[in-house]
Amino acid sequence: MFKIQKINNLSPLGLDRFPVANYELATDTASPDAIMLRSQKLHDMKFDDNLKAIGRAGAGVNNIPVERLTQLGVPVFNAPGANANAVKELVIASLFLAERNLYQAVAYTKSLTSEGAALDKEVEDGKKRFVGRELPGRTLGVIGLGAIGVEVANTAVALGMEVIGFDPAITVTSAWQLSSAVEKANSVDEVLSRSEFVTFHVPLLDATRHMINPQRLHGMRDGTVVLNFARAGVVDDDAILSGLESGKIKTYVCDFPTQQTISHENVITLPHLGASTAEAEENCAIMVADQLRDFLEHGNIRNCVNFPTVELSRKSEFRLALIHRNVPDMVGQISHQLGVSKINICHMINESHQHVACTLIDTEVAVPDETMEAIRAIEGLLKARRI
């Protein structure tokens, strides 16, 4: 029986993926095998030695102490792409919010108090203040071409926009899905210098922090609309405010309100609505639940931010799932202990990611307790279990 600690309001469709005969789900459970959550911050949480995995029903993992969990041998799973359509829809909606002045127009009409002919006159007189521009033929720069960035770029092309994209680490899958009409840029600076609109779809890393900064403002076109539905730290708020005052930035639309930007008349802030649709929450929960099950039951790793992808079809009912340091002779030492116990290997795989690795081994017979203890005693072995 696996115990899953569920945190936050998770979609029942995802939780239903865990068979009740083999899984116990609770919000407060001692010594869980896995934790499944959305946005709860875990940085101050103490993790039990029994913890085997964490599943984040979303894409970003800033709320999870990934490095600490890596040292403990605990994979952190996420759901890249499961919320892509939801975020894409909000980004496209924000283009219209910014260029058709919808936010300001709604505020104006709500302020009207007259009736009848007087109201009609106020409406007609006021609408001149909110004349906007259409999107076809305008240039959108997309920085980050993962699942969300690709969907945004392709939809913008379908709307008749010229699209420039930049992502030095674009995957083969994303490249296949990206419209051939999207022009490849060679740098962030090139995108900023050519775009009338720029949207960010990157994780928050040291390399992506403050991609809009005082230095880059100088190279931007006057009147650029900046969209940030990635992470708050991707742009520098001081630079945004400076750009708004100088005219380099016409409008800033973001999903991350801050005290610095929230009250500016040319800033439209939303309360982190990017993935807040019923469909996205369901997709994320289902995807992560399936990944947790596959790992707990078979040791397979997919969509993990801190360990390599490892998938091995079963050749035996007896399997070892081993997580260890990525150092020489680990597989040799593990194989040696199996050999000492006269246990034959019928199928195996070893994959590494930076300083850690995962090894799955199918054996012809069950591995006894004393052999497991000998394997766990190998220096650099982080987790070892029979499944």
N, C-alpha and C positions, 0 to 999 in steps of 0.2 A: 504494500500500500504506500503510494507516494503522497506526501503532504504538500499542498500548495498554499502559501500565504498570499491572499489577494488584497491589494491595497488600491484605494480609489474606487470610483464607480466604473467597473468594467462591464462591457457588453455581455449579457447572458448568452448570446450566440457563441462568443468565444469560450466562456466558462463551460458551456455544454459540450465542448470538444473533449473534455476530460471524462472518461467513463467512470461512473460512480463506483463500479466494482473495484477499480484499481487506484482511485484518487480520492483524497479527502481535501476539500476546499474550505478555508476559514479565513476570517479577517485577522484573527489573533491565534496563531498556532505555534506551539513550542517546537523548536528544532525542525523547521520546514526543509523539504528537499529543494524547493524552488520558491521564488517570490515573483509574482506577476503584478505589474503596476502601470500607472500612466504617468502622472507628474509629481508624485510625492518625492521630496528630497530625501535621499538615503545617506548623505555624506556623514551624518553623525550616528548612523545605525551601527550597532555591534552585530556581526554576523556569526551565526552558529557554525561549528565545524562541520555539521551535517549538510550545510547549504551546498547545492550542486550547480545551481543556475539561477539567473535573473532574467526575466523577460519584460521588456518595456514595450507597451502597446502604443507605439509611436516611433518616430524616426530619431529624434534627438535624444542624447543620453547625458546631457549636462547635469541632470539631477541625480546621477549615479556615480559613485566613486570607482570608476572603471579601473584605474591603475591599482588601487588597493585590492580589488577583486581579482585582478590578473595575478597578483602575487599570491593570492589564496587558491588559485587554480579554478576560479569560478567564471564560466563564460557569461557574457552579457549579450542577450539577443535583443534585436529591435525589429521594426517592421518597415523597412524602406520601401517606398512606393505605395503602401497600402492607403495612405492619405493623399496621394498625389493629385487625384482629381479634385478633392475638396479644396486644397490649397490653390490649385490652378484656377478654379472658379473664382476664388476670392481675389486673386491677383488680377484677373481679367476684369472683374467688377471694379477694382480699384483704378484701373485705367480710365474707365468711364466716370467714376467719382471725381477723378482729378481733372479730366479734360472737358467734361460737361458741367462742371461746377454744381453737381447734384447736392452735395453736402450743404453748401451755402444756400442753394435755392430752397431746400427743404426748411432750413432754419428761417429763411425769410418768410415763407408762406405761413409757418407756424406763428410768426409774430403779428400777422394781420388780424385786426379786430373788427374791421368795418363789415357791412353787409350789403347785399344787393348790388346796385350799379356802382356804388363806391368801392366795394370789394373787387368788382370786375376791373375797375380803372386802376386800382393798386396793383393787381396782378399784371395787367398789360404794361403799366409803367415800370414795374419792377423787373420784368423778365429781361429787359435790355442789359441789366447788370450781370446777367449770368450766361451771356452768349459764349458758347464753347467752340471746340474744334473737333473734327472727325478723325478717326484713327487710320483709315487707309492711306498708304503712302508715307506714313510717319515711321521713324526708326526706333525700334526697341532693342536695347542691349540686354542680353541674358548672361549673367555671370554665375556659372555653376550649371552643368548640364547632366544632372542626375535625373531620377524619375520625374521630379516636379519641374525642373528647368526645361526638360524636353517637352513636357506637355504644354507648358506656358509658351515656349517657342513655336511649337506646331500650331497651337490655337491662334497665336498672333499672326502667323503666316496666313491662316485661313480667313482672318479678318482683313487681309489685304495690307498688313504692315510689312515693312522691311525689317528683317531680324538679323542681328549680329550676335554670335555666341562665343563664349570663352570658357574653356575648362581644360586645363593641361592634363587632367587625370581622367578624361572621359572614358567610360568602359565601352567594350565592344557592343554590348547590348544597347546602351544608350545611343551609340553611333548609328546602329542599324535602325533605331526607332526615330531618329531625328530627321526632320524634313530636309530634303536636298536643297531647299530654297534658303535655308539658314546659312549665312555667311560666317566663315571661321575667322575669328580675331586672334591675334598673337599675344595679346596682353590685356590686363584690366584697363590700363591707360588708353589703349586703342579703343576699347568699348566706350569708355567715358567720353572720349573726344569726339565720337561720331554719333552718339545716341541722343535722342530727344527724351526718351524714357529709359531708365535702367532698373532692372530688378535682380535681386540677389537670391540665390538658392544654393548656399554653401553651408557646411557645418561650421560651428564656431571653434576655430583652432588658432594657434598662435599666428599661422600664416594668413588667416582670413580676418583677424581682428582689425577693426577700423580701416576697412577697404575704402571707405570715404573718409578722407582726412584732410587737414588744411593744405597739404602739398598737392593732393589730387584735385582739389577744387579748381586750381588755376587752369588745368587742362580740360575741364568740362565745358560743354556748350552752355551759353546763357539760357536760362529758363528750363533747365532739365527737371523732369519729374522723377523723383527717386522713390522706389518701392522696396520695402524691406519686410519680407515675410519669412526670413530665415532665422536670425537670432539678433537680439538687441545689440550685442557687441560688434556685429559686423560693420556697423557704421559708428562714427564718432559724433555724438550729439552736439558737441561744440562746433564741429565742422559743418554739421547740418544747419545749425542756427546761423552761422556765419554766411553760409551759402544762400540761405533764405534772405538775409539782410542785403547781400550784395547783388542778388538777382541771378546768381549762378544756378540756384535751385528755385523752381517755381512752386512746387508742392512736394511735400514729403508725406507719403502714406505708409504707415507701418502697423504691425500687429503687436507692438511692445511699447505701451505708454511709459514715459519717464517724466519725472518732475520738470526736467529741462524743456521738453518739447511739447508737453500736453496742452499748454494754453496758447501756443502760437497759432495765429489765424490761418496760416498756410500749412498747418500740419493736421492731417487726418489720422487719428489713432484709433485702433480697434482693440478690444480686450482679448487678444490672443485667440482669435476665432478660426485660424487657418485650418485646423483639422476638426473643428467643432461641427461635424454633421453626423447624423445617426449612421450613415453608411460608412464613413471613415472610421468611426469608433468600432463598428462591427468588423470591418476589414482588418483593422490593426489587431483587435483582440483574437480573431480567428487565426490570423497569420502567426502571432506569437505563441498562442496555445499549441498550435500544431508543431512549431519548432521546439517548444519545451518538451512535448511528448516524445518527439523523435529523439531528442537528446537523452531524456531520462530512460527511455525504453530501449534505445539502440546505440546511443553514444554519438549519433550523427550531429554535425554542427553546420547550420545554415544561417546566414544573415546574423553573424556574430561580430561585434565590434572589436573584440580583443583576442580572439583565437581564430585559427585558420578554418576554412571550409573543409570539412571532412565527411565524406559519405561512403559507406561500405555496405553493399548488399550482404545479407546474412548467408553464410555457408554452413552454419552450425547453430545449435540452440545455446551454445556456451560462448560468451563473449566477454572480453576484458576491455574496459574503457579507461584509458590512462592519460592523464594530463601532467606534463612535466616541463622542466627547463629545456630549452633548445641548445643542448650541449653535446659534444661527441660521446659516442658509445652508450647512449641511453637505451636505444633499441637493442643493442648487443647485450647489455646487462639484463634487460627484461627477458630476452630470449634465453639467456643462460639460465636464469632461475626456472623457467619453464622446462628447459632441457634437464636440469638437475632432477626435477620431479617427473621426468619421462613423459611430458605432455607435448603432443605434436600440434604444431600450428597448421591450420588448413586455409587460413585467409587472413590478410592483415593490410593495414595502410598506416602511413606516418606522414603527417603534414606539419609544417612549422609556420609561425608568424612572429617575426622579430625575435624576442627572447623566450618564447614559449612554443610548445608543440603538443600535438595530440596523436596518440597511437591507439588504433582499434585492432584487436586480435581475436579471431575466432579460433577456438581450440576444439579438438576432437572429443575431449572429456572435460568435466567440470574441474576448475582449478581449486585445490584444497586450501583451507585456511592458512596453513603454514607457508605455502607458496605465496599467497597474497601478502602475508606479513613480510616475507623476504623481499618482495617487489616494493612494498611501501617503504622499506628501509633503505632503498637505493637513494643516494644523495641526488637531490634535484627533482625527485618524484613529488608532485603536488597533490594529485588525487588518483586513486585507483579503486575501481569497483567492478563487480561481476554483474552482468545483466543478461 
